[in-house]
């Protein structure tokens, strides 16, 4: 089943090994804990913690009983009655990577921020490992809101969400259904349901879609016989050959180099299960994006990002108030960790205005 699903093995990263437009889809301060707070291990982070920010490891459960692990970032001089933000992504990344970097920056600007590992990945619970779900990963954001809203130093009426890459779609879906979320921002957005169902630039034909579903159905028989869930065989290469699409090279430069590598990140060091795309192929995440209104939506994308069209189309579908910001010359992964490129001042202004 060599041609099975790059959509979520590498398209989860935001890539496939074919051409982008091809129709082929080859496939440290004290807090009042809501649940438990555990000592932070000597984990490797891909960024430096600000001396203005304290970080605390926390755990909490989602509605399905899965225990999630996150890092709570607090401004050292923040006091009480803080506005708060829940952050996750990119898809297949962990909290020690981009989401933690974002949390560090936003906490430095006065917010309480929770960066968390989604269900089935990183330090969070859930079996089997390395699987994703449009429902459960949307719920993960609402569980993060649960956690933030019962902290004594946080104002539960001032909570927002930031979703990065594939978790941008979950962030928008969660905001649509969870009216407790007062504002949502996304960066380098991927609509994981759309790219899995339709391929890049919606180039998948009905025949190709049928073939993919048939392949995954056959894989389910094999998984059932073996009693295990086979991983996808399509992942980032261990070494570039030089003929990969540019955006594959960009992902490699983040996930496979000291810039962004983390052993817990399946984009760096693992693989999704081969059948992970199944629910994404018939459960569109952005069906109710217009119901976020009258709460604000802020979408950020790189001018040269292969994923830019996801943000542009989500912007068209969303109701007012909404804003789309295109970062000149930026590519998709620039918004993962390039502090000089990510518009943190604009994000600060957005959330301070709408979480007041």
C-alpha positions in Angstrom: 0.0 0.0 0.0 2.9 2.3 -1.0 0.6 5.0 -2.3 -1.5 5.2 0.7 -2.1 8.7 2.1 0.3 11.4 2.1 -2.6 13.6 2.9 -2.1 13.1 6.6 1.3 11.6 6.8 2.9 14.6 5.0 -0.1 16.7 4.2 -0.6 16.8 7.9 2.7 18.6 7.9 1.4 20.4 4.9 2.9 18.5 2.1 3.0 15.7 -0.3 5.8 14.4 -2.4 4.0 15.3 -5.6 3.7 18.8 -7.0 1.7 21.2 -4.9 -1.0 21.5 -7.6 -0.9 18.0 -8.8 -4.1 16.0 -8.9 -2.1 13.0 -7.5 -2.4 12.3 -3.8 0.3 9.8 -3.3 -0.3 9.1 -0.7 8.0 29.2 37.6 5.2 31.0 39.9 2.4 29.4 41.9 -0.9 28.7 40.4 -4.2 27.3 41.6 -4.5 24.0 39.7 -7.7 22.8 38.2 -6.5 19.2 38.3 -2.9 18.2 38.8 0.2 20.2 38.5 3.4 18.2 38.1 7.1 19.0 38.3 8.5 20.1 34.9 11.1 17.6 33.6 14.3 18.6 31.9 12.5 18.8 28.6 14.1 20.2 25.6 12.4 23.4 24.3 13.1 24.9 20.9 13.1 28.4 22.3 14.4 30.3 25.4 12.0 31.0 28.2 11.6 34.7 28.9 12.9 36.0 32.2 9.6 37.8 32.5 7.6 34.5 32.3 7.1 31.5 34.6 6.2 28.1 33.1 4.4 25.3 34.9 3.5 21.8 33.7 -0.2 21.0 34.2 -2.6 18.2 33.3 -6.3 18.2 32.7 -8.9 15.9 31.1 -11.0 16.5 28.1 -14.7 15.4 27.7 -13.6 11.9 26.6 -11.6 11.4 29.7 -8.2 11.7 28.0 -5.6 13.4 30.1 -3.9 16.2 28.4 -0.6 17.7 29.3 0.3 21.3 28.9 2.6 24.1 29.9 0.9 27.1 31.6 2.8 30.3 31.0 2.2 33.2 33.3 3.7 36.7 33.4 5.7 37.0 36.6 4.2 40.4 37.4 0.8 39.5 36.0 -1.2 39.3 39.3 -4.8 38.1 39.2 -7.8 38.5 36.9 -5.7 37.7 33.8 -7.1 37.2 30.4 -6.0 33.9 28.9 -5.2 32.1 25.6 -5.2 28.4 24.7 -2.7 27.5 22.0 -1.9 24.3 20.1 -0.3 23.3 16.8 1.2 22.8 14.3 -0.4 19.4 13.5 2.0 16.7 14.6 4.1 19.2 16.7 4.4 19.4 20.5 4.1 22.1 23.1 7.9 22.4 23.3 7.9 23.7 19.7 5.8 26.5 18.1 2.9 26.6 20.5 5.2 27.0 23.5 7.1 29.8 21.6 3.8 31.6 21.0 2.8 31.1 24.6 6.1 32.5 25.9 5.7 35.6 23.7 2.0 36.2 24.7 2.7 35.6 28.4 5.5 38.2 28.2 2.7 40.5 26.9 0.6 39.9 30.0 -1.6 36.9 29.2 -2.0 33.6 30.9 -1.3 31.1 28.2 -1.8 27.3 28.0 0.2 25.5 25.3 -0.8 21.9 25.2 -0.1 18.5 23.5 -3.3 17.3 21.8 -4.8 13.9 22.5 -2.8 10.9 21.4 0.4 12.9 20.9 3.4 14.2 22.9 3.0 13.9 26.7 -0.8 13.8 26.5 -2.7 10.5 26.9 -4.8 8.5 24.5 -4.4 5.2 22.8 -3.4 4.3 20.2 -0.6 6.8 19.8 -0.2 9.2 16.8 -3.8 9.4 15.7 -6.0 12.5 15.2 -9.7 13.2 15.2 -11.7 16.2 14.0 -14.0 15.8 17.0 -11.5 15.0 19.7 -8.9 17.5 18.7 -11.6 20.2 18.6 -12.7 19.1 22.1 -9.1 19.4 23.2 -9.4 23.2 22.8 -12.6 23.3 24.8 -10.9 21.2 27.5 -8.1 23.8 27.6 -10.8 26.5 28.0 -12.3 24.4 30.9 -8.9 24.3 32.6 -8.1 28.0 32.1 -11.6 29.1 33.3 -11.3 27.5 36.7 -8.0 29.0 37.7 -8.3 31.5 40.4 -6.0 34.0 38.7 -7.8 33.9 35.4 -11.0 35.7 34.3 -13.1 33.0 32.6 -15.0 35.6 30.6 -11.8 36.7 28.8 -10.4 33.5 27.1 -9.2 33.3 23.5 -7.6 30.7 21.2 -4.7 30.6 18.8 -4.4 27.7 16.4 -1.3 27.1 14.4 -1.2 25.2 11.1 -3.5 22.2 11.2 -4.7 23.2 14.6 -6.0 26.5 13.1 -9.0 24.5 11.7 -9.7 22.9 15.0 -9.4 26.3 16.7 -12.0 27.8 14.4 -14.3 24.8 14.8 -14.0 24.9 18.6 -14.7 28.6 18.7 -17.8 28.1 16.5 -19.3 25.6 18.9 -17.9 26.9 22.2 -19.4 30.3 22.9 -17.1 30.8 25.9 -14.2 31.6 23.5 -14.3 35.3 23.0 -11.7 35.7 20.1 -9.7 33.4 17.8 -6.6 33.9 15.8 -4.8 31.5 13.4 -1.4 31.4 11.8 -0.4 29.4 8.7 -3.8 27.8 8.7 -4.5 24.3 7.3 -8.0 23.0 7.0 -7.2 19.3 7.7 -10.6 18.1 6.6 -10.5 19.9 3.3 -7.0 18.8 2.4 -7.7 15.2 3.3 -11.1 15.1 1.5 -10.1 17.1 -1.6 -6.3 17.1 -1.8 -4.2 20.2 -2.3 -6.0 23.0 -4.2 -9.0 20.6 -4.3 -7.4 18.7 -7.1 -8.5 15.2 -6.0 -11.0 13.6 -8.4 -14.0 11.5 -7.2 -12.2 8.4 -8.5 -9.1 9.2 -6.5 -11.1 9.8 -3.4 -12.8 6.5 -3.8 -9.5 4.7 -4.3 -8.1 6.3 -1.1 -11.1 5.3 0.9 -10.8 1.7 -0.4 -7.1 1.6 0.4 -7.8 2.7 4.0 -10.7 0.2 4.3 -8.2 -2.6 3.3 -5.7 -1.2 5.8 -8.3 -1.5 8.5 -8.7 -5.2 7.8 -4.9 -5.6 8.2 -4.9 -3.6 11.4 -7.7 -5.7 12.8 -5.9 -9.0 11.9 -2.6 -7.7 13.4 -4.1 -6.2 16.4 -2.0 -3.0 15.9 -2.4 0.2 13.9 0.1 0.5 11.1 1.9 3.8 10.7 1.9 5.7 7.5 5.0 5.1 5.3 5.0 8.6 4.1 6.9 10.9 6.4 9.6 13.6 6.2 12.8 12.0 4.8 15.8 11.6 7.1 17.9 13.3 4.4 16.9 15.5 1.6 17.8 14.4 -1.9 17.5 17.9 -3.4 14.6 17.2 -5.7 11.8 17.6 -3.2 9.2 20.4 -3.5 10.3 23.6 -1.9 7.8 23.4 0.9 9.0 19.9 1.9 12.5 21.4 2.2 11.0 24.1 4.4 9.4 21.6 6.7 12.6 19.6 6.8 14.5 22.7 7.9 12.1 23.1 10.8 11.3 19.6 12.0 14.5 17.7 11.2 17.2 20.3 12.2 18.1 21.8 15.6 15.9 24.7 14.7 12.8 22.8 15.6 13.5 19.1 16.2 11.9 17.5 19.2 11.9 13.8 19.9 8.2 13.9 21.0 7.1 15.5 17.8 5.9 12.9 15.3 6.7 15.3 12.5 10.3 15.2 13.7 10.5 11.6 14.9 7.5 9.5 14.0 4.4 8.9 11.9 0.6 9.2 12.0 -1.3 6.0 11.8 -2.1 5.0 8.2 -5.9 5.3 8.7 -5.8 8.7 10.5 -7.3 10.5 7.5 -10.6 8.6 7.5 -12.8 10.9 9.7 -11.4 14.0 8.2 -12.6 13.0 4.8 -16.3 13.4 5.6 -16.4 15.7 8.7 -15.7 19.3 7.4 -14.2 21.4 10.2 -15.4 24.8 9.0 -19.0 24.1 8.3 -20.2 26.5 11.0 -17.4 29.1 10.8 -20.0 31.9 10.2 -21.4 31.1 13.7 -18.2 32.5 15.3 -19.7 36.0 14.7 -20.1 38.4 16.4 -16.8 37.2 18.1 -13.8 38.3 16.0 -11.6 36.1 13.8 -8.0 37.1 12.9 -6.3 35.0 10.2 -2.5 35.3 9.5 -0.7 33.7 6.5 2.6 34.1 4.7 2.5 35.7 1.3 4.5 32.8 -0.2 3.0 30.0 1.9 1.7 27.0 0.0 -1.1 27.0 2.5 -2.2 30.6 2.0 -5.4 29.7 0.2 -6.8 28.0 3.3 -6.7 31.3 5.3 -8.0 33.3 2.3 -11.0 30.9 1.9 -11.7 30.8 5.6 -11.7 34.6 5.6 -14.3 34.6 2.9 -16.5 32.1 4.7 -16.3 33.8 8.1 -18.8 36.5 9.1 -17.7 39.9 10.5 -15.8 40.9 12.4 -12.9 39.4 10.7 -9.4 40.3 9.5 -6.9 38.6 7.2 -3.2 39.6 7.5 -0.7 38.5 4.8 2.9 38.6 5.9 5.1 39.8 3.0 7.7 37.3 1.7 6.9 34.8 4.5 6.5 31.0 3.9 4.4 28.6 5.9 7.0 27.6 8.5 8.2 31.2 9.0 5.2 31.6 11.2 6.2 28.7 13.4 9.2 30.3 15.1 10.5 33.4 13.4 9.8 36.0 16.1 10.8 38.8 13.8 8.2 37.6 11.3 5.3 36.5 13.4 3.2 39.6 14.2 3.1 39.3 18.0 2.5 43.0 18.5 -0.6 42.7 16.3 -1.7 39.5 18.2 -1.3 41.3 21.5 -3.4 44.2 20.3 -6.1 41.9 18.9 -6.5 39.9 22.1 -6.2 42.9 24.4 -9.0 44.6 22.5 -11.3 41.6 22.4 -10.5 40.0 25.8 -11.4 43.0 27.9 
